[in-house]
Amino acid sequence: MRVGAVCLAVILVTTALAASREDLRKQMRAALFVPDPLPALAPETYGQNEIAPGVIAERVSYATDYGLRVPAIVYRPAQRPAGKMPGLIVVNGHGGDKYSWYAFYSGILYARAGATVLTYDPIGEGERNAQRKNGTRQHDRNVEPEEMGRRMGGLMMTDVMQAVSYLAQRPDVDTRRLAAMGYSMGSFVLGLACAAETRLNACVLVGGGNLDGEGGYWDSSSKKMCHSIPYGAMKFLGDRGAVLYDLHADRGATLLWNGTADDVVSIPRIGAGFFDDLRKRTIALHGSAKDVFEFGFTQGTGHRPYFVTRPVALWLEHRLDFPNWTVESIAKMPETHILEWAEKGGVPIDKAYATELREGGTRALGEGVPAVAHDRLNALPEDRWQRDREKYVYESWLKAAQARLK
């Protein structure tokens, strides 16, 4: 009887914790106006091409909130492996989109590994910009009232969750091996989205992941619309970093990776001690270390998309079991110096990041990834985009979000 009583108590506690976490997820979604249920996906396909030897790029779009659509490029191996493939989502940093070097590099790299990789334009960038411009940072424009910032944060979360839905409905993707990778702003978006979205098995946050407390980096960010306002809306969680990463652990594995000299997200100031303390608090809240985030650093380097580097690829291999890679093959793969590669191929990199310390100094895994012409990364044909432009651009979100103000 005593054993039975103990077992019953454990079951009741476990059930209560699960209910509590689900309630927190619902509160997160409500605070940022993430629709529940999510919108009907309504995927569309516009053709495909061999973007690199052995890699196919599919041009697609899918629905998101506010009656809008998301343009995306989906990379996959030309020769599909036996069985279903893992699925990966790339979430960009500020000014980045599916045209950014690290977006198409990671798409080709991980498609070679035997994965299906989705890259998309954030609102205001690429095909979600009325002039189809890149690097506009249109989503950073401060719009009153404060609710608009919460709606912007919620749209970015919804875009990720709809990307998960897109991959999950593909017959060639294994829904037990879904992951998302976010860089810089993308790391923040995934800090929230991977806490609320339970279908992801693994999440990688690079150039960030330092979810701190009251008045810290994210609360004080000058990027109010997509950083400080959405993060401020999470104050009801209490110890936001620990609670969010407890929700991550409840979902699955998470990796945080930074450069020790990354002054963009204050890594030299906070150091490894910040992450160690955050991890201890998360373990205490979670009740065990199971699936509580891991963290690591590349020594002497700055703000970079580390998900194209060897340490992160190895971590992903352990979680996703890439069909065409092994731990041993990853360890032996050559690397590409991105600044040299970009200069040789005429690949644009933001001037502030085309340095040896930052993105330019990245030693990306693999070699022979081609420079991809800008037009080959358009999801929609020109005439189709011109016809349907209002379904994609920032101005349409602005009008629709203002119409929904409480």
N, C-alpha and C positions, 0 to 999 in steps of 0.2 A: 504493500500500500504506500509506504514512504517513497519508494522508487517511482511509483505511478504518480504520486502527488508532485514530486520534483519535476518529472517529465511534463506534467500538465502546466506547472508554473513556468517552465522554460517556453513552452508553446505559447502561453498567454503573453509573456513578455515579448517574444519574437513577433507575435501578431500585432501587439500594441506599437512596437517600434516601426513595423512596416506601415501601419496605418498613419502613424505620426509623420513619417517621411513623405508619404503620399500627400498628406495634408499640406506639408511645407511646399511641395512641388506645385500644388494647386494654388497656393498663396503667391508663389513666385510668378506663375503665369498670369494670375489676376493683376498683380502689381504692375506688370509690364504689358498688359492687354494682349497677351498671347492667346489666340482663339482656342477654345476647347469645345468641340473637337476641332482638329486642324482642318483647313479648307480641303475640298476635293482636289486631288493632285493634277488632274487633267494634263498629263504629259504630252508633249508634241516632239516630233523628230523631223529634222530638216536635212538629213543626209550624213555622210561620213567620208573620211579620206584617210589614207595612210600618212600620218603626221610625221612618223619616223620609221625607219626599217623595223618591221615586226610589230608596230604599234598603230592601232586604229583610233582616230578621234571622231566621236559621234557628236553631232550638233543638236542640242535639245533645249527645251524649256519646260518649266513646270509652274504651277500656280503657287502663290504665297498669299499673305493677308492683304487687305485693302483693295481687293480686286486686281492685284498686280501679278506679274509673272517674272520668273527668274531665268535669264539666259545662262546656259551652262555648256561646257565641253566635257565629255565623258571619254576618258582614255581606257583602252583595254588591249590585251594582246591580240594580234591578228590571228594567231593560232591559239584558240582557247584551250586551256589545260583540261585534263579529265576532271570531272566533277565541278562543283560550283566554286566561284572565286571569292576571296575577301573583297570588301568594299571600303574605299577610303574617301573622305571628304576633305578638301583643302579650304581653309578659311583665312582670308587675306588680312594683312595689316593695313594701316592708314594709307590711302592712295594706291593700294594694290587692287588687282582684279585678275580675271582669268588670263589676261595678256601679260601679267608680270612674269619675270624670268623664273622665279621659284615656283610659280603655279604650273607652267608648262613643263619645267624641268622635273618636278615631282610627279606630274602626270605620266610623263614618259618613263621615268625611273621605275615607279612602282607598277606600271603596266608591264614593263619588262620582267618584274618579279612575279607576274601572274595575277595582278589585282585589277579591279575596276576602280578608276579614280575619277571623282567628280570635282571640277573646279567651276566657280561661278563668279559673277560680278556682284559686289555689294551695291546697295542702293546709291545712286549718284555717280557710279563709275562705269566705264565701258559702255555696253549697250543699255545700261540703266541711267545714262546721262543723255540729255536732250540733244547734245552735239556729238555724242559718241566719243567723248574725250576720256583720257586716262589721267589718273593722278589729281583729280579735281578736289578731293576731300569734301565734296558737297554735303555729305552727311554730318560734317562737323559744324555747319552753320547753325548758330544758336537761334532757336525759334521759341518764343514765349507762347503759352505759359509752360511751366515745368512739366506738365503732363505730356507735352510733345516729346521731351527727352525720354520719358518712360516708353512712349509709343515707338520711338526710334529704336531703343534697346530691344523692345519686344519684336519689332520687325526683323531685326538681325537674328534673334533667337529663332523666330519662325522660319526664316530662310534656311537655317541649319536643319531644323526638324523636318522641313519639307524635302531637303536633300536626303535625309535618312529615309523618308518615305519613298523617294524616287529609287534609291538603290534597293530598298527592301522589296519593291514590286518587280524588279528585274529577275527573270528566271535564271540568269547566269550568276547571280550573287548569293552568297551564303549569309543569311541573316544572323547567323551565330558568330560571324567574323566581320563586324562593321566597326569602323574606327573613324575618328575625325582628328585633324591636325590644324592647329591655329597658331599664327605668328603675330606677335605684337597686339594690335587691336583684336586680331582673331583669337589670340590667347584669352583675352578678356571675354569675348563673346562666348567662347567655349567654356570658360570658367562658370558661366551661368547656364549655358545650353546643356552641357554635359552633366549638370546637376539635375536638370529638369527632364532630360530625354533619356529614358531607360533602355532604349533599343540599341544604344552604342555599347560595344564590348570593350573598347579601349579609346582613350583620348590622350592627345599629346599637346601640351601647351609650351610654346617656345617663345623666347623674348618676352617673358611675363610670367603669369601664374602666381605672382606675389600678392595674393589677395589679403590685404591688410585691414587695419581697424579704423576707428573714427579719426577723421582728419588726415588720413594717410595718403599714399600715392594716388589711389583711384578716386577717393573722395575729392582730392585737390586738383585733379586733372583739369587742364584748360579745355579738354575735349568734353564739354558738358553733355552733349547730346548722346554720345555713344560710350561714355565712361562714367563721369561723376554722377549724373542724374540716375541712370539705371542702377549703379552700385548703391547710391543713396537710398533707392527704393527697396533695397534688401536689408535695411537696418532692423526690420522686424525679426530677422533671424537671430539677432544677438551677436555672438562671435561669428561674424559672417564667413570669414575664411574657413574656419573649422567646420561650420555647419555645411557650407557648400561642398567641401571636400569629403565630409561624411556622406553626403548624397552621391557624390562621385563614386565613393567606395561601395555604396549600396548597389550602384549600377554596374561597376567593373573597374578595370585597372586604369590608372592615370599616370603619365610621366610629365614632369616639369623639367625643362632643360634651358639653361642660360649660359651666357659668356660671363666670366668673372669680371670683365672690364665693360660690361654693358651699362653705360651711364644713362641710357634712354629710360630704363625702368629701375634705376637706382640700385643695381646689384652691388657695386663697390661699397655703397653705404650700408646696405642691410646684411650682405654676406650670407654665408651658408647657415649662420645661426638663426636667421629669420625662418628659413624653411624647416630647420630642425625643430624649432619651437612650435611652428604651425603643425608639423606632422605629429608631434607629441600630443598637442591639444586635440587633433583630429582622432588619433587612436583612442584617447580617453573618452571621447564622445561616441566613437563607433563601437567601442567595447572590445576591439581587437585590431591587429595590424593588417588583417586580411583586406587586400585591395586598396588600402590607404595609399595615397600617391607616393611615388618615388621621385627623387629629384637628383639632378647632376649638373655638372658644369664643364665647359670647355675653357681651359686656362688661357687667360690673356686676350680673350676675344670679346667683341662687342655685340651689337644688335644684329642678329642674323636669323634666317629661317632654318634652324638646326634640324628640322625634320628631313632635310636632304642629306644629312651627314650620317656617318657610320654608326655612332652610338645609338641614335634614335632608330635607325633601320634594324639594328640588332634587337632592340627592345621590341619593336613591332613584330619582328620575325617570331619571337617567343609567344606573342599573343595571337597572331594571325596565321602563322604557318604558311608563308607564301609558297605557291606551287613550284615556282622556278628557282627559289633560293634556299639555301641552308645557312646555318650559322657559319659554317666553314667557308662557303663561297662568298658570303658578305665580308668576312675577315680578309679575304684575298683580293677583293675588288680594288681596282685603281681609283684614284680621285681626280677631280677636275678643279683647278683653281679658277674660281668664277670670274674674277676681274680679267684675267687673261682670255678666258673663253668668251666673255662678253665683248671685249675689244676686238677679238679676231672675228667674231660673228656679227658684229654690229648690233648686239642686244642691248637695249636701253636699261639703265639702272638709275634710279633717283640719285641726283648729284650728292645729296647729303649722305647717301649710303654706299656710293661707289668708291669706298675707301678700303684699305687693307684691314682696318680695325672692324669695320662693319660688314655689310653684305659682300662687298668685293673680295674680301679675304676668305670667304667660305670655301672650304675644301669639300665639295659636293661628291657624294658617292657616285661611282660609275664614270664612264667616258663615252664620247661619241654621241652625246645628246645634241641634236642639231639646233641651230637658231631657227625659230619658227616665225615666219612672216606674220605681221599683225593681222592681215585680212583672213588668214587661215584659222584664226581663233575667234572669228565672228560666229555666233551660234545661228543667227537668223540671216537669211538672204536679204540683201539691201531693200528690195521692194516690199518684202514682208515686214521688215522692221519699220520702214516708213509708214506702212499701213497701220501697224499695231503699236506705234511708239508710245501712245498714252497708257498702254498696259505695263510699261516697263520703267518709266523715268521718275526721277525724284519729285518733280513738280506734281505728278499725279498722286504720289504718296502724300505730299504736303496738303493738297486740297482734300483728299479723303480723310486724313488724320484730323485736320482741323474741323471737318464736318462731324467727327465723332467725339469731340471734346465734351467732357462731362460738365 
